[in-house]
Amino acid sequence: MLKFFKKLCEQKEKACEEAVSELNLPLEEKKVSSSISENMVFCRQLFSGMDIIRYRTITAKGGQNLRFFLVFCDGMVNTKTINDNIICPLTAC
């Protein structure tokens, strides 16, 4: 009986690994682009249909023409911490 469960577990693990490998195929050739717009489009496509993913586009204030793009999971991070420790320093609040 133990051999049966061990074999069943191994089969499920193998099937899971194959499924993950199949999901990763489109990502293997993808590199981070120097274009923030391309990266934003890619992230939105990658996580489309996931309602917990949040996106923030930030433009630095001052003479610099810098844009930033944040992607995070709602509920896994503290929004106040993101605002206070990431967004405000970038925008010089």
Disulfide bonds with the S-S distance in Angstrom:
none
